[in-house]
Amino acid sequence: MKMFNTIQHMTSAKLALGVLVATFVFSAAANAQPTFEGKFVLPHEVRWNHAVLPPGQYSIEIASTEAPVVLHSASTGKSYNTSTPMMADAEKGATRLNITNFGNERRVRSLNLPQIGKALVFDPLTRTEKELLAKAGGNDAVPVMAARK
């Protein structure tokens, strides 16, 4: 009987520990603040992963650098989720979207976030694209203003 009580006590302790850990994890997730929130204006239509975004004002939310970015259009009310970006070191300069312009197509390639020391890469340039940009230009930078807390 003594052994049964010991096993029962150990099981109860493990259950209590599990509940405590789960409570901590869920409360931390509920109180988590986004890594970055900001606003930007697109002067032209752009392709961002699978979405085509019309010109207009947008807000951006980044909950984690390992998660998709959420975009909200102020003019249409639509929301868009990007693919999960790749990480790179931030470039010097301002917080900005790096957009390439080949012909009539503008594409968001990356988001530079110097305040967290990272750049989020959504659509890496191919070698050919890098060569074309070096010769002809065709890069636009759209400033992103950090939201005030």
N, C-alpha and C positions, 0 to 999 in steps of 0.2 A: 504494500500500500504506500509505503514511504517513497518508493521509486516512482510510482504512478503520480504522486503529488509533485515530485521534482520535475517530471516530464511535463505535466500540466502547467506548472509554474513557468518553465522555459518556453513553452508554446505561447503562453499569455504574454510573456515579455517580448518575444519576437513579434507578435501581433501588434502590441502597443508601439514598438519601435517602428514597425512598418507604417502604422497610422501616423505617427509623428513625422516620419520622413515624407510621406505623401502630402500631409498638410503643409509642410514647409515648401515643398516643390510647387504645389498649386498656388499657395499664397504669394510666392516669389514671382511666378508667372503672371498672376493677376496684377501685381504691382509693378511689373517691369515697364520701364520707360523705353520708347523707341531710341535707337542709336542716333537717328537723325530725322528731323522733320523740316521741310522747307517748301518754298514756292518758286515757280519759274513760269516764263511766258514763252510759248513756241510761236515764232513769227510765221512759220511755214508748217505744212503737213510733214510729219516724220514717221518713219517705221521704227518701232521699238519692239524688238523680238517679233512676235506674231501679231502685234497690234499696230494699226495705223492710227496715229493721233492727229486730229485736226488742229489747226492753229488755235491758240487760246491760252487761258491761264490754267495752271495745274498746281496741285499740292502733291507732295511726295512724302511717304512714310517708310522708314527703314527700321524694322524691328530688330533685325540682326543682319550682320554681314553674310551670314550663311543661309538667308531666307530670301524669297522673292521680294521685290520692292513693290509697294502699292502706290498707284497713281490715281488721283481724283481730278476730273475735269470740272472746273468751276462753271464753265458755260453749258456743258451738256449734262452734268450730274453723273456721268458714267465713271466707273472705277475700272482700273486695269491692273493686272498682276503681271510682273515680268517673270522671266525665268530666273532661277537662282544664279547670281553672278559669280564670275571668277574673281579672285582677289589679286591685286597688284599694289605696289607701293604708290602712294599719292605723288602726283606731280607738284612742282612748285606752283604757286599762284593761288587763284581763287577757287571757290567751290563752283563747279560748272559741269554741264553736260558737254561731252565731246561728240560732235555730230559730223559725219562725212557727207559730202555732196558729190555724187557721181551721176552726171546727167540730170534727170529730173527726180532722182531718188535721194532723199536725205534719211540717214540711219543713225540712231543713237548707238554709239560704240561703247562709251564708258561714262561714269560719273566720278569726278574727282572730288574727294572729301578730305582735304588737308587737315581739318580739325580732328579727324580720328586717324590720320596717317595712312589712309587706304584709298584706292581707286577701285570701283566696282566695274568690272568689264563684262558687258552683256553680249558684245559681238566683236570678237577680236579681228583685227585687220589681217588679211592674207599678205603674203610677200608681194604679190603683184599690186595690191591696193596700196601698200606702203610705198612702193616705187612710184606709182601714179601720183600719190599725194605729195611726195618729195619733189616731183617735177612740176606739177600743176597747181598745187594747193588744193582747195576744196574742203577744208576743215572749218567748221563753225564751232564757236564756243558760246553756249547759252548760260548766262549766270544763274545760279540757284541761290536764293536768299534763305538763310536759316530762319526758321520760325522762332519767335521770341517765346521764352518759357515764362 
